[in-house]
Amino acid sequence: MKITIDVDKCIGSGSCEMIAPGIFEVGNDGLVQLLEDSPSAEHHGAVRTAAASCPTQVIAVDD
């Protein structure tokens, strides 16, 4: 799994961080930061849920 984000479209809702902490974090600037771009298999479900839950669809997941 490879994750990419489009920070320019992020509105900082924080849903990704709530769903997959340790992978995503809302930084001091209020925008998502990717902490791990190739997470282990145990996080794949949470990452997919976070991507689907993003209100601006800025998270892309490539298996």
C-alpha positions as a LaTeX table, in Angstrom:
\begin{tabular}{lrrr}
\hline
Residue & $x$ (\AA) & $y$ (\AA) & $z$ (\AA) \\
\hline
Met1 & 0.00 & 0.00 & 0.00 \\
Lys2 & 1.17 & 3.48 & $-0.91$ \\
Ile3 & $-0.58$ & 6.62 & 0.33 \\
Thr4 & $-0.46$ & 10.08 & $-1.19$ \\
Ile5 & $-2.26$ & 13.22 & $-0.11$ \\
Asp6 & $-3.15$ & 16.47 & $-1.84$ \\
Val7 & $-2.49$ & 18.93 & 0.96 \\
Asp8 & $-3.61$ & 21.87 & $-1.18$ \\
Lys9 & $-7.21$ & 20.59 & $-1.03$ \\
Cys10 & $-7.17$ & 19.64 & 2.67 \\
Ile11 & $-9.62$ & 21.47 & 4.95 \\
Gly12 & $-8.23$ & 19.98 & 8.18 \\
Ser13 & $-11.35$ & 18.15 & 9.32 \\
Gly14 & $-9.18$ & 15.69 & 11.24 \\
Ser15 & $-11.27$ & 12.63 & 10.41 \\
Cys16 & $-8.22$ & 10.85 & 8.98 \\
Glu17 & $-6.26$ & 11.36 & 12.18 \\
Met18 & $-9.14$ & 10.13 & 14.33 \\
Ile19 & $-9.53$ & 6.99 & 12.19 \\
Ala20 & $-5.85$ & 6.22 & 11.56 \\
Pro21 & $-3.65$ & 7.92 & 14.17 \\
Gly22 & 0.01 & 7.30 & 13.58 \\
Ile23 & $-0.55$ & 7.40 & 9.84 \\
Phe24 & $-2.18$ & 10.83 & 9.57 \\
Glu25 & $-1.86$ & 13.89 & 11.76 \\
Val26 & $-3.28$ & 17.38 & 11.52 \\
Gly27 & $-0.31$ & 19.69 & 11.89 \\
Asn28 & 0.00 & 23.09 & 13.52 \\
Asp29 & $-0.99$ & 24.64 & 10.19 \\
Gly30 & $-4.33$ & 22.83 & 10.37 \\
Leu31 & $-3.58$ & 20.55 & 7.42 \\
Val32 & $-3.03$ & 16.82 & 7.17 \\
Gln33 & 0.48 & 15.44 & 7.43 \\
Leu34 & 1.33 & 11.95 & 6.28 \\
Leu35 & 3.36 & 10.22 & 8.97 \\
Glu36 & 3.68 & 6.87 & 7.19 \\
Asp37 & 3.29 & 6.58 & 3.41 \\
Ser38 & 3.63 & 2.77 & 3.30 \\
Pro39 & 1.90 & 1.42 & 6.43 \\
Ser40 & 1.99 & $-2.18$ & 7.54 \\
Ala41 & $-0.90$ & $-4.51$ & 6.70 \\
Glu42 & $-2.48$ & $-4.08$ & 10.13 \\
His43 & $-3.27$ & $-0.42$ & 9.26 \\
His44 & $-4.65$ & $-0.97$ & 5.74 \\
Gly45 & $-8.30$ & $-1.14$ & 6.81 \\
Ala46 & $-8.09$ & 2.06 & 8.84 \\
Val47 & $-6.27$ & 3.85 & 6.01 \\
Arg48 & $-8.96$ & 2.86 & 3.51 \\
Thr49 & $-11.67$ & 4.01 & 5.92 \\
Ala50 & $-9.86$ & 7.31 & 6.50 \\
Ala51 & $-9.54$ & 7.88 & 2.75 \\
Ala52 & $-13.24$ & 7.14 & 2.20 \\
Ser53 & $-14.20$ & 9.42 & 5.11 \\
Cys54 & $-12.21$ & 12.43 & 3.95 \\
Pro55 & $-14.73$ & 15.15 & 3.07 \\
Thr56 & $-12.49$ & 16.56 & 0.33 \\
Gln57 & $-11.13$ & 13.20 & $-0.88$ \\
Val58 & $-7.47$ & 14.29 & $-0.61$ \\
Ile59 & $-6.18$ & 10.83 & 0.38 \\
Ala60 & $-5.26$ & 8.45 & $-2.43$ \\
Val61 & $-4.48$ & 4.80 & $-1.70$ \\
Asp62 & $-2.66$ & 2.60 & $-4.19$ \\
Asp63 & $-2.47$ & $-1.10$ & $-3.45$ \\
\hline
\end{tabular}
